[in-house]
Amino acid sequence: MRVIARVAAVRIEESWEIPGSRVKCLARLTRSLSAAEAKRLEDTKVFHANGNVVTYACRPQESEELAARLEFELGRAARAEPSMGRRGFPSPALPWGEVGS
């Protein structure tokens, strides 16, 4: 089972590139995300993943709420990934030929 990536730190930056009263948040994770996990985060249209850093834009008063949502999405992404066996191959639920043995 893959260890769920956690948010180690969040840095909030003001940005001229983001319109309105929004800030840019950079969340550093405890490990780099796999391609499947990064894609799952990108699919939310809120978070942008690159290695062990996730960025998102929000209003300052929403920063804690979105950090909590990021933690939730990281858990979902890790659980959605197929578990890998010892040698890096997907582990079948039941090995062939052992059904009903």
C-alpha positions, 0 to 999 in steps of 0.5 A: 500500500502506498503512503499517502502524501501529506502537506508538510508546509504551505506558503502564501504569496501575493501575486500580480498574475492572479486577478482580484483579491486572490493569493497563490498558495504553494503546498510542499508535500512529504513526498513526490506524487506519482503521475496518476496522483498528480493527474487526479489532483489536476482533474479537480481544476483547482490544484496543480501538481509538480513533483512534491509541490502543489500550487493553487489560487484562493482568497486569503480567507479560503486558504485553510479550507483549501488546504484541508481539501488538498489533504482530502484529495491527496488521500483519494488520489493515493487510494485510487492508485492500484497497489503494487506487489513486492516486485513492482507489478500490480497485485491481483485480488486473487491469484489465478487457479486459487479460487475456491481452493 
